[in-house]
Amino acid sequence: MSTSSRANGPSSLGMISRRRLLQAGGIGMLHLGIPGIVVARDNGRQGRRNRAEKSCIFILLCGGPSHLDTWDLKPAAPAEIRGPYKPIATTVPGMRISELHPRLAKLTKHFCLIRSMTHPGNISNHFDAMHNCLSGQAGAPADSPYLGSVLAKVRPSQRAVADYVWLIKCVGDPVFCAPNIATGGSLGTPYAPLFVGSAENHPAKPGFKAPDLLVSSEVPERMRGRRQLLDGLERPSSERHQEEWQKLHRRGFEIATTLGPRQAFDVEQEDPRLRDRYGRNPLGQNLLLARRLVESGVGFVMVNGWTGPAPGQTGGGPPSSSWDMHGGEMGMGNAFGNGSYGMGWCLPCLDAGLSALLIDLEERGLLKSTLVVVLGEFGRTPRINTNQGIPGRQHWPFCYSAMLAGAGIRGGMVYGESDKIGAYVKDKPVRPEDFSATIYHALGVPFQSRLTKDGASKPLSTGQPILELFG
């Protein structure tokens, strides 16, 4: 099922034609009705974060990283299981991670590892695994909204910035992309993310441009004229759709005339030395941009874990597949090499960017109010496969790992355990619904809170938060 097949949900503002919106001059500037324009008034608080607000930076390693080569190594297993990487000691006794994470090894006091993530049932394709992962429930209904959309609904920002931003949309073959990332699911378009960046336009490239709606140079008189014209447009017939139209109209005008959001996207303002520490690749620079966005008031930032092409290489796939390391079976090259689909390139990128993010957040006093989440939609097979002598690992939903930091998370601990080859959960399984309940709990949102649709209500999550992770 394609994403486009889900676009016409119950929140469609169908009576407003594209021609009429173009006549209003707003399609390139206000982006009314475009996903992500879920904003609120600034009330004069630009540049100052309300310490009571909590944000989330969710780093999605699209494709599914190998847990056995990152955070759950099995050095005693046979070579065809353990792979070539050795575990290294960290600042927490007994907590070991991959040798390709030397910077993170010094920061283990800030994060915890979950080694018992699991998908109930054999969810072995990207499409379904990502849908369940991002909606926070196993067997998620087709119209389920994702975590960022839910939070935008129940906990809107108090400043004139988008509530939910996705840094580089998952693109390419539809099998990689969760179906509702662009629609807001059953919540509708107003609660879908604002997508920022692409393979050709991201903050690691010179001349990176923020979304058009944030860079308008319209003079106030013309803006007022356009608003008056928009006021004259025909309204949707239903009361609900009319209310949505009014919100989008008002909020689009506010975001297009506010300086704060535009400044947040200007990574050129950062010290070049700090940018170097994050890494001059799409993942590193998007993590820096994510920090700037939560600092400006964005409540939920999804960072696509795409690392871009490795040095000296072209291509590297679309922004969705860096971590889908099948090896020679799919022509991606050595999963343990230094190419665009190799851990020798991707893991150091993650190590540099994520360690810089954690340090940066702590130094700015933001780590206590910012939850950092890192995981893929599943893990990889314990046994390494080879094709024409080129190694890789296949999809594996039964056991994988995740990382959490900030927002009250107790660092320096490992939760859960996999078996001796990392194939199945041995202790304390964590289902998607438990993981989502933990995220809501960390952000101060009661997971028992209910969303109402068509007269029926259901809780934000049917799982239980992992209270052991908080201290």
HELIX and SHEET records of a PDB file:
HELIX    1   1 THR A    3  ARG A    6  5                                   4    
HELIX    2   2 ARG A   18  GLN A   23  1                                   6    
HELIX    3   3 HIS A   67  ASP A   69  5                                   3    
HELIX    4   4 ALA A   79  ARG A   82  1                                   4    
HELIX    5   5 LEU A  104  LYS A  106  5                                   3    
HELIX    6   6 THR A  108  HIS A  110  5                                   3    
HELIX    7   7 HIS A  126  SER A  135  1                                  10    
HELIX    8   8 LEU A  147  VAL A  154  1                                   8    
HELIX    9   9 PRO A  174  PHE A  176  5                                   3    
HELIX   10  10 GLY A  185  LEU A  187  5                                   3    
HELIX   11  11 THR A  189  TYR A  191  5                                   3    
HELIX   12  12 ASP A  212  LEU A  214  5                                   3    
HELIX   13  13 PRO A  220  ASP A  231  1                                  12    
HELIX   14  14 GLU A  239  ALA A  256  1                                  18    
HELIX   15  15 LEU A  259  ALA A  264  1                                   6    
HELIX   16  16 VAL A  267  GLN A  269  5                                   3    
HELIX   17  17 PRO A  272  TYR A  278  1                                   7    
HELIX   18  18 PRO A  282  SER A  296  1                                  15    
HELIX   19  19 GLY A  327  MET A  330  5                                   4    
HELIX   20  20 MET A  343  GLU A  363  1                                  21    
HELIX   21  21 LEU A  367  SER A  369  5                                   3    
HELIX   22  22 PRO A  432  ALA A  442  1                                  11    
HELIX   23  23 LEU A  467  LEU A  469  5                                   3    
SHEET    1   A 8 LEU A 194  VAL A 196  0                                        
SHEET    2   A 8 TYR A 164  LEU A 167  1                                        
SHEET    3   A 8 PHE A 300  ASN A 304  1                                        
SHEET    4   A 8 SER A  55  LEU A  60  1                                        
SHEET    5   A 8 THR A 370  LEU A 375  1                                        
SHEET    6   A 8 TYR A 400  ALA A 405 -1                                        
SHEET    7   A 8 PHE A 111  MET A 117 -1                                        
SHEET    8   A 8 MET A 413  TYR A 415  1                                        
SHEET    1   B 2 PRO A  87  ALA A  89  0                                        
SHEET    2   B 2 ARG A  96  SER A  98 -1                                        
SHEET    1   C 2 GLY A 379  ARG A 380  0                                        
SHEET    2   C 2 HIS A 395  TRP A 396 -1                                        
SHEET    1   D 2 ASN A 385  ASN A 387  0                                        
SHEET    2   D 2 ILE A 390  GLY A 392 -1                                        
SHEET    1   E 2 GLU A 417  SER A 418  0                                        
SHEET    2   E 2 VAL A 425  ASP A 427 -1                                        
SHEET    1   F 2 ARG A 450  LYS A 453  0                                        
SHEET    2   F 2 ALA A 456  PRO A 459 -1                                        
END                                                                             
